[in-house]
């Protein structure tokens, strides 16, 4: 049975059984190309298609299947009914629209010849070399998603998007040290909702040469200093800081104590709205409408239109990431996302962005007497309330008298979330997209990509924990 026919069968069966029903049919296609230590690995390709059913009667029942024949679909609907949670919950109004949405993609990577893509990757991988580089990796990643959403109120929403990404890594050994430099992060790469044009405009050969040279330079660089000092967080470091300490803390299911897996919970409460939790310079927005963002869509996985919603304004909490079931206003914030067809939608970050400031990066550096510019996270930990944290990074750049003096090894810093963000006294105006491609939540765990558009930001008198080995 074709996916659209399967969805029609499922919604007709579901309508008879409960107050409200919705069906998603989704097909995911992916391809990963990798050069490791100068040699091409076999391409990794996958395709997956399945159907998910959610039923509501004061609580949700959910089931999914990859079998799109009529009997299997009926069994899946019956299973969703059997799993209905009793409750007295209410839902924000559903959508009843018929719509079609497609993300921007100028050069579909799945339509390009494999040999040509491997040649482009080989040229980038060849730049990850040097006498002290003992291991290297360069990779491209592509994914395509097609989805049809139906609900029992007549909604029919088709969506299609393509994501393109890359990752670079160089490992150097010498002088009793082994160091790694990655680009754009150590988490699994940088992605955009775009086609192959995203790779072509990212100057990857230049970045490959840079991180290979920095990996070698870090072998003889001094360890990062300790003590209170000013920090300037580069975009990739700041994106993870924002993600872990504020992004997850602003998910309403965590705020309400309803989702506590994987360091769940939050230091915020529903009554935190209006309270100061960061510097007046800090403005944070959840924007699912932004071009290029991997957290962008036309409609979330409850069929709610994409929105751009303020979360912090002038450092005050003004909103939470929310859903039809869990919200404080009677309306969904459109933040329900499922990692795949077999997954239950959860409140997830969309594109949680730090709004840019008014200064240049040079101006931020010039006003630091003693401090560090910290680049590319390599370790992090945070408590279940998203309050106490510690972050480490691959590289730091010592700043003295308003000028960068040179590289230092393994910088790390710690603090508590509100205190740290209150120390922000400068944000650059040159914002860029960053990705957290491995955001996990829920049990069983769901992993998906989250976008963050951020500019480097300065924080005063932070506890720097030193570099060690």
Order of alpha helices (4+ residues) and beta strands (2+ residues): alpha-beta-beta-beta-beta-alpha-beta-alpha-beta-beta-beta-beta-alpha-alpha-beta-beta-alpha-alpha-beta-beta-beta-beta-beta-beta-alpha-beta-beta-beta-beta-alpha-beta-beta-beta-beta
